[in-house]
Each structure stands twice: as C-alpha cells, then as structure tokens.
Amino acid sequence: MTGASGEPSWQHGDEPGGRRFAKLVSDDGPGLTLEAGGSIPGLTVAYETWGVLDPERSNAVLVLHALTGDSHATGPAGPGHPTPGWWDALIGPGAPIDTDRHFVVCPNVLGGCQGTTGPASTAPDGRRWGPRFPRITIRDQVAAEALLADHLGIERWAGVVGGSMGGMRVLEWCVGHPERVNRAAVLAVGAAATAEQVALCSVQCRAIRLDPAFSGGDYYGTGSAPLDGMALARGIGQISYRTEAEFAERFGRAPQDDKDPLDGGTFAVESYLGYQGEKLATRFDPNSYVVLSEAMNSHDVGRDRGGLPAALSRVTAEVRVAGIDTDRLYPLALQAELAELLPGNHALTVIHSGFGHDGFLLEADQAGALMARALTD
C-alpha cells in the first residue's frame, strides 16, 4: 500500500491475486504512440478474467473500471486484493454479466497503479517513471486495451460496459473501433468532459501537487508520500460523487463523537470525508490519481472527429445509455444528449438513487438489469 515510505499500493513481485499480466509493447521497441505526443515503451497491462472464451472467440465482454477501480471487478477480498470486487453483484454465474455465457475481461487502466504500466512502474531504464510518465488521454487507454484484445485473440467484443471513467472508454471503443464492438452499455458519463468536471479534477490534482511531500512527483523511496494532498483530493471528489440530500440525512449538523465543533470538535460529515480520503491514500498512488484525472479532463469523443454528432454517428454497436437521477457530477442531461446523438432509437434508462454519481456502483439491482438487457440479443 502507499504509506509513509512513499511506495505504491501494488508492485510487481507482490501477491498477484487473480491478476494476469500481458507484456504488450517491448522495452526496446517504438512504444505505444500517444495522442499528445511521445510514446510508452515496455507496456504491461494487468487484467483478470472470468468464464470461458468460446471456440469462435465471440462471447467476450470487456468491463471497464472508474477512476480508483482496478481489475478486480468481482471476487472476494484476499491475497493481492484488499477489497472485494467493485461490481461483485453484477458479474458471476447467472449474474447480469453472466460468466456461464460470457468470457469477462477487466483490465487495470493505462496509468493506473494496480499492475498496468503507470507512474509507479519501473521504466525500461530501471527507474520509476514518476514525473517522467507522459500525458495520456482516454484514447491512449483504449489503444492499450485494443492491444490487450489482440493479445487475447478477440477481434470483436460481444459487449463493452462501464460507468464514469469506464464509460468514457466504452464510448471511445464504440467511436474509435466501431468494428470491434457488438453491444455496449454506458453509465453515468457524457460525450465530453464539461467545464465543471475539468474544474473539479483540476482542483484535486492541485491538492496533491501542493502537498510538500509530493516532491514534484518523485517521492518514491523518499520515506514519505503526499498522503494529506491525496486525502484532500479524495474528499473534494467524494462531495461531487454523493448528494446534498444524503449528507443532510446521514450527518446533518451532528458533531463527531458528540464533541462540539465550537469547542475543538468536528462535524460528522468532516470526519466522513477525512475517512474516505485516508482510506484511498492507503491503496492508491497519488501520481496515478493525477495522471488519470487529467486523462478524464481530456475526454471528448468529438475531438478531431468533426464534433460530437459526427463522431457518434460512427457508432455501429447497439448501445444502452443510463444516467442517475441525482448525479450532480454527470447530470442526466449529458446522458440524454448521448441517447439523442447515437444512431438508432436509443431510450435513456434512468437509475433512481439517493447516492448521486456513486449510484452506478451502489444500485446493483438497477445497474444489473441494465447490463442484462444490454448483453441480451
């Protein structure tokens, strides 16, 4: 875990758990060419699979995680996996994403910190990438996932599904590789990052960079890490992931441990945000948080494709679009725009939740029903 030593949350050589590893680009080759320029040599992608790939290689489903997720989409906590799968209720035998029917693949994203090449990884020169890790975009992440599909011999996905940052990559798959996607489900995201979303991500990145322990991103092995900045960034994010109504109901103006805030105590909601921040700081690399947040800011499927309507007109997959009625980070208007611009007659599915944006993770019954419809002929 990322701790006082400044070491990342998971490193090659640690217990792999269910992870598999694909070396997709050699150390001494040209590298994965990046949209913003430059390349990444020595690319490795960590991934997990469930189910069996059929002889025709036609039943594969790609599941894509959000900002702080990883390849462990389903399964118990255990060696190599400190927490249960983040979509555990949706994936498995007889589940909405049915591993009796489908071969399910979930990769850790490019730039992450759970086995796929990212800032905490060792570069071909034997040193940590650290601040040398190049600027990446959502399209670069999908390019890495396309190399993984090639490695697995999967020419066309039966389905590609995900929410939030995962949903961004679903859209990029559908627009950038339409011939490789049969069906798709996009949850809680829009076709391009809005100004407010960019602002929120940018402030979180600043919180991490302003932590004195950040050391310009070169903190590995220094004996410290920007954990305070990371916790603050997560707290800012958590406010946007949930709702004012939930905060009012759960916390109101209650003090933590009955200690008056006017006498040195804190409000219960402050304690909650602090806990969420500290919990993430023990399992996630701050550099990855910055790299992935900036990749999310780059999200725009219409960039260099003639704008959103022209870009989305490329889509040939059967796409289900869903939004959450209380999501203040990715409000329903963004999913309505997607449903309108995608080819065909696409109705918008509304997930009803008191949890805001996090509803795509927490409303398992409704999200599961969407997945079952999306993956059924």
Buried (B, 14 or more C-beta within 10 A) or exposed (E): EBBEBBBBBBEEEEEBBBBBBBEBBEEEEEBBEBBEEEBBBBBBBBBBBBBEBEEEBBBBBBBBBBBBBBBBBBBEEEEBBBEBBBBBBBBBEEBBBBBEBBBBBBBBBBBBBBBBBBBBBBBBEEEBBBBEBBBBBBBBBBBBBBBBBEEBEBEBBBBBBBBBBBBBBBBBBBBBBEEBBBBBBBBBBBBBBBEEBBEBBEBBBBBBBEBEBBBEBBBBEEEBBBBBBBBBBBBBBBBBBBBEEBBEEEBEEEBBEEEEBEEEBBBBBBBBBBBBBBEBBBBBBBBBBBBBBBBBBBBBBBBEBEBBBEBBBBBBBBBBBBBBEBBBBBBBEBBBBBBEBBEEEBEBBBBEBBBBBBBBBBBBEBBBBBBBBBBEE
